Amino acid sequence: MGTKKKDKMRESYTTLTEAISDLQQHGYTEDFNLCEAGVENKAKKTIHNAVDLNVVKHYRFEGFTNPADNMVLYVIETTSGEKGLLVDAYGAYSGNISHEMIEKLRMHE
């Protein structure tokens, strides 16, 4: 049986669940949530401003039956060394967060 390579993230995934599972094996184990100040790691009780984040990659997942199910998975590293994932609905981050955070999360093609 072959071993799974863990040195490179895949370019795409079929499902959000598959992506999260694979990326966690790559060390992106923290669960980030958007908050007014930036992103929060509830488990570690830390909050990171936009300037303290690097969005390594993002993946889009489109709802097959309902456009409201469209999601984006952000792969994030912080300047303090935390590596994790942020799941968000398309455009949902445009609410109560800073302009800097919106720019950080904007998907550049």
Phi, psi and omega per residue, in radians:
M1 nan 2.397 3.140
G2 -1.410 2.759 3.076
T3 -1.731 2.623 -3.105
K4 -1.397 2.296 3.092
K5 -1.294 2.338 -3.117
K6 -2.048 0.256 -3.039
D7 -1.593 -0.260 -3.079
K8 -2.449 2.345 3.077
M9 -1.259 2.566 3.104
R10 -1.282 2.755 3.120
E11 -1.324 -0.518 3.136
S12 -2.705 2.858 3.104
Y13 -2.382 2.686 3.122
T14 -1.350 -0.724 -3.103
T15 -2.255 2.761 3.082
L16 -1.088 -0.726 -3.140
T17 -1.062 -0.768 3.112
E18 -1.071 -0.751 -3.131
A19 -1.107 -0.839 -3.115
I20 -1.055 -0.786 -3.137
S21 -1.053 -0.818 -3.120
D22 -1.171 -0.768 -3.109
L23 -1.177 -0.552 3.054
Q24 -1.111 -0.603 3.082
Q25 -1.194 -0.355 3.082
H26 -1.550 0.085 3.075
G27 1.729 0.037 3.126
Y28 -1.578 1.330 -2.956
T29 -1.767 -0.255 -3.130
E30 -1.354 2.591 3.139
D31 -1.868 1.898 -3.129
F32 -1.704 2.563 3.060
N33 -2.283 2.533 3.078
L34 -1.216 2.493 3.022
C35 -2.508 3.007 -3.067
E36 -1.027 -0.613 -3.100
A37 -1.448 -0.300 -3.094
G38 2.718 -1.983 3.019
V39 -2.192 2.581 -3.100
E40 -2.066 2.405 2.984
N41 -1.832 1.700 -3.051
K42 -1.109 -0.618 -3.121
A43 -1.105 -0.696 -3.123
K44 -1.697 -0.055 -3.134
K45 0.995 0.752 3.112
T46 -2.081 2.573 3.080
I47 -2.161 2.355 -3.107
H48 -2.107 2.262 3.056
N49 -1.321 2.878 -3.123
A50 -0.971 -0.662 -3.097
V51 -1.194 -0.300 -3.123
D52 -1.668 0.171 -3.073
L53 -2.084 2.584 2.954
N54 -2.213 2.042 3.061
V55 -1.452 1.830 -3.070
V56 -1.233 -0.712 -3.065
K57 -2.864 2.802 3.008
H58 -2.415 2.673 3.128
Y59 -2.282 2.394 3.100
R60 -1.806 2.462 3.081
F61 -2.282 2.140 -3.073
E62 -1.783 2.329 3.093
G63 -1.198 2.284 -3.095
F64 -1.266 -0.633 -3.066
T65 -1.919 -0.352 -3.059
N66 -2.428 2.029 3.127
P67 -1.014 -0.386 3.104
A68 -1.193 -0.240 3.129
D69 -1.501 0.054 3.133
N70 -1.147 2.288 -3.084
M71 -2.304 2.723 3.011
V72 -2.185 2.350 3.066
L73 -1.916 2.073 3.121
Y74 -1.758 2.323 3.055
V75 -1.716 2.042 -2.954
I76 -2.167 2.457 2.959
E77 -2.161 2.440 3.132
T78 -1.825 2.825 3.123
T79 -1.153 -0.343 3.109
S80 -1.554 0.036 3.048
G81 1.716 0.010 3.096
E82 -1.316 2.410 3.116
K83 -2.198 2.177 -3.100
G84 -2.839 -2.918 -3.012
L85 -2.218 2.540 3.070
L86 -2.235 2.126 3.107
V87 -1.841 2.288 -3.118
D88 -2.569 2.611 3.047
A89 -1.297 2.612 3.106
Y90 -0.875 2.153 3.005
G91 1.326 -0.086 -3.095
A92 -1.161 -0.432 -3.104
Y93 -1.270 -0.068 -3.092
S94 -1.403 0.126 -3.125
G95 -1.411 -2.033 -3.024
N96 -1.572 0.979 3.035
I97 -2.294 2.861 -3.051
S98 -1.206 2.736 3.066
H99 -1.026 -0.667 3.130
E100 -1.071 -0.678 3.134
M101 -1.220 -0.699 3.099
I102 -1.052 -0.768 3.121
E103 -1.126 -0.683 -3.138
K104 -1.101 -0.675 -3.073
L105 -1.553 -0.172 -3.134
R106 -1.075 2.310 -3.086
M107 -1.406 2.077 3.089
H108 -1.717 2.111 -3.112
E109 -1.516 nan nan
